[in-house]
Amino acid sequence: MAAAGVKALFFDVFGTLVDWRGGVAREAQTILEPLGASLDWFAFADAWRDQYQPAMEEVRAGRAPYAKLDVLHRQRLQRILPRFGLQDLGAAELDQLTLAWHRLDAWPDVRPGLAKLRRRFLIAPVSNGNIALMADLARRNDIRWDAILGAEHARDFKPQGAVYLAAADAFNLSPEECLMCAAHSSDLEAAAACGLGVAYISRPEERPGSSAPAPSMPLHLSVRSVLELAQQLGA
């Protein structure tokens, strides 16, 4: 793909740009350990993340109305708590835990890489996270977006095609003028089916031992960091 044809870059966020696993494990320990809880904090983060797709599938399949990811995170958190002996947590602790997803750290290459890319392209998250969540992550990690797009803007969840098409339309661009950047094959496959360009960013550290393999689909770019993406696109 010639960089001259690309005007906007869209980014998946959880896993691709931020370390959800380390962040949720850290925040859970900070909140729950003073209450006497002692558990495998990474297992807790994994169990909560495993509820992510099933919760959104209820919406995608039309069995539940659209709800912000914050709401789904809170609902699904309550499902896993008995597994860890935490079923008696109060509302205040549940609120604090839900906001753990707002306090995740970006991978080291993300902020400098996005800053380079923004000099040449429009950039935006196209995430299943809601706008308040994305804004908090941006402020925490000093990321400057040109817009916050994705699920809440489209009122649906990836990999539904409407999410990618709504993002392109928000910038008055055709899908072919947009590049979806993600660490997950399903995200890239769905974006490509809508006519967007696709760039794979490898994140083997997202969930060591079980991170998604590199996609087998044709790619416009395959890189190991956002900084490398900037280099490849001449930013």
C-alpha positions in Angstrom: 0.0 0.0 0.0 1.4 3.4 -1.0 1.3 5.8 2.0 0.1 8.5 -0.4 -3.3 6.8 -0.6 -3.8 6.5 3.2 -5.3 9.5 5.0 -6.4 7.9 8.3 -5.1 5.2 10.6 -7.5 3.4 13.0 -6.2 1.5 16.0 -7.5 -1.4 18.1 -6.6 -0.5 21.7 -6.8 -3.4 24.1 -3.7 -5.5 23.6 -2.6 -3.6 20.5 -1.8 -0.3 22.2 -2.3 -1.0 25.9 -1.3 -3.9 28.3 -4.8 -4.9 29.6 -3.5 -8.0 31.3 -0.8 -6.4 33.4 -2.9 -3.4 34.1 -6.0 -5.3 35.3 -3.9 -7.6 37.4 -2.1 -4.7 39.0 -5.3 -2.8 39.7 -7.1 -5.8 41.1 -4.2 -6.5 43.5 -4.1 -2.8 44.6 -7.9 -2.8 45.3 -8.4 -6.3 46.7 -5.2 -7.2 48.6 -5.9 -4.6 51.4 -9.3 -6.4 51.8 -7.5 -9.7 52.5 -7.8 -11.2 49.1 -4.9 -13.4 48.0 -5.1 -14.9 44.5 -3.5 -15.3 41.1 -4.0 -11.8 39.8 -3.1 -12.6 36.2 -5.6 -15.5 36.3 -8.2 -13.0 37.6 -7.4 -10.7 34.7 -7.6 -13.5 32.2 -10.9 -14.8 33.5 -12.4 -11.3 33.2 -11.1 -10.8 29.7 -12.5 -14.2 28.7 -15.9 -12.7 29.3 -15.3 -9.9 26.8 -16.4 -11.6 23.6 -19.4 -13.5 25.0 -20.7 -10.2 26.5 -20.5 -8.4 23.2 -21.8 -11.3 21.2 -25.1 -10.9 23.0 -25.4 -7.4 21.5 -24.0 -8.4 18.1 -26.6 -11.2 17.8 -29.4 -8.9 18.8 -30.2 -10.7 22.0 -29.3 -7.6 24.1 -29.4 -3.9 23.4 -26.2 -2.0 22.9 -24.5 -1.0 26.2 -21.2 0.7 26.8 -18.3 -1.6 27.5 -18.0 -0.2 31.0 -21.5 -1.7 31.7 -20.6 -5.0 30.2 -17.4 -5.1 32.1 -19.3 -4.6 35.4 -21.9 -7.2 34.5 -19.3 -9.8 33.6 -17.1 -9.0 36.6 -19.9 -10.2 38.8 -20.1 -13.5 37.0 -16.5 -14.4 37.8 -16.2 -13.2 41.3 -17.6 -16.4 43.0 -14.8 -18.3 41.2 -12.3 -16.3 43.2 -14.2 -16.2 46.5 -15.1 -12.6 46.0 -18.8 -12.7 45.7 -19.3 -10.5 48.8 -17.7 -7.4 47.4 -19.6 -4.1 47.8 -20.7 -1.6 45.2 -17.7 0.7 45.9 -15.2 -2.1 45.2 -17.1 -3.2 42.1 -16.9 0.4 40.8 -13.2 0.6 41.5 -12.5 -2.7 39.7 -14.6 -1.7 36.7 -12.5 1.4 36.3 -9.3 -0.7 36.3 -9.8 -0.8 32.5 -9.5 3.0 32.5 -6.0 2.8 34.1 -4.0 0.7 31.7 -0.5 1.5 30.5 0.5 1.7 26.8 3.3 -0.4 25.4 6.5 1.7 25.4 6.5 2.3 21.6 2.9 3.6 21.4 3.1 7.2 22.5 6.2 8.1 20.4 4.9 6.1 17.4 1.5 7.7 17.4 3.0 11.1 17.8 5.0 10.5 14.6 2.1 9.1 12.7 -0.2 12.0 13.7 2.1 14.5 11.8 1.1 12.9 8.6 -2.2 11.1 9.1 -5.5 11.4 11.0 -5.5 8.9 13.8 -8.3 7.5 16.0 -9.0 4.5 18.1 -11.6 2.1 16.6 -12.1 0.1 19.8 -14.9 -1.7 21.5 -14.2 0.5 24.5 -16.6 3.4 25.1 -15.6 7.0 24.7 -15.0 7.8 28.4 -12.8 4.7 28.7 -10.8 5.7 25.6 -10.5 9.3 26.8 -9.1 8.2 30.2 -6.5 5.9 28.5 -5.5 8.7 26.2 -5.0 11.1 29.1 -3.1 8.6 31.2 -0.7 7.7 28.3 -0.4 11.2 26.8 -2.0 10.1 23.5 -3.5 12.8 21.2 -6.3 11.4 19.0 -8.0 13.4 16.2 -11.3 11.7 17.2 -12.5 8.8 19.4 -14.4 6.4 17.2 -15.4 2.8 17.4 -18.2 0.9 19.2 -20.0 3.8 21.0 -19.9 5.9 17.8 -21.4 3.1 15.7 -23.6 1.6 18.5 -22.3 -1.8 17.7 -19.2 -3.9 18.5 -16.4 -5.1 16.3 -16.0 -7.1 14.2 -19.3 -5.9 12.8 -18.6 -4.1 9.6 -20.7 -1.0 10.6 -18.0 -0.1 13.2 -15.3 0.3 10.5 -17.5 2.0 8.0 -18.8 4.5 10.5 -15.2 5.4 11.4 -14.3 6.0 7.8 -17.5 8.1 7.3 -16.7 10.2 10.4 -13.6 11.5 8.6 -15.4 11.8 5.2 -13.2 9.2 3.8 -13.7 6.1 1.7 -12.7 2.8 3.3 -9.8 2.5 0.9 -8.3 5.7 2.4 -8.2 4.1 5.9 -5.8 1.6 7.5 -6.9 -0.6 10.4 -4.0 -1.4 12.7 -4.5 -4.3 15.2 -2.8 -7.3 16.8 -5.8 -9.5 16.2 -6.7 -11.4 13.0 -10.5 -11.2 13.5 -10.3 -7.4 13.6 -8.2 -7.2 10.5 -10.2 -9.7 8.5 -13.4 -7.8 9.3 -11.9 -4.4 8.3 -10.5 -5.8 5.1 -13.9 -7.2 4.2 -15.2 -3.6 4.4 -12.5 -2.4 2.1 -10.0 -0.9 4.6 -6.3 -1.5 4.4 -4.9 -3.6 7.2 -1.7 -3.5 9.2 -0.8 -6.2 11.7 1.1 -5.1 14.9 2.6 -8.1 16.6 2.0 -8.2 20.4 3.3 -11.6 21.7 3.5 -10.0 25.2 -0.3 -9.4 25.3 -1.0 -12.8 26.8 2.2 -14.8 26.9 1.7 -18.4 25.7 -1.8 -17.8 24.2 -1.6 -14.6 22.2 -3.1 -14.7 18.8 -0.7 -15.9 16.0 0.0 -13.8 13.0 -2.9 -13.6 10.6 -2.8 -15.8 7.5 -4.7 -13.3 5.4 -3.0 -10.9 3.0 -1.7 -7.8 4.8 -0.7 -4.4 3.6 1.9 -4.1 6.5 3.2 -6.4 9.2 5.2 -4.7 12.0 6.5 -5.3 15.5 5.7 -1.9 16.9 3.9 1.4 16.3 7.3 3.0 15.8 8.0 0.5 13.0 4.6 1.3 11.5 5.5 5.0 11.4 8.8 4.1 9.7 7.2 1.9 7.1 4.6 4.7 6.4 7.3 7.3 6.0 6.1 9.3 9.1 
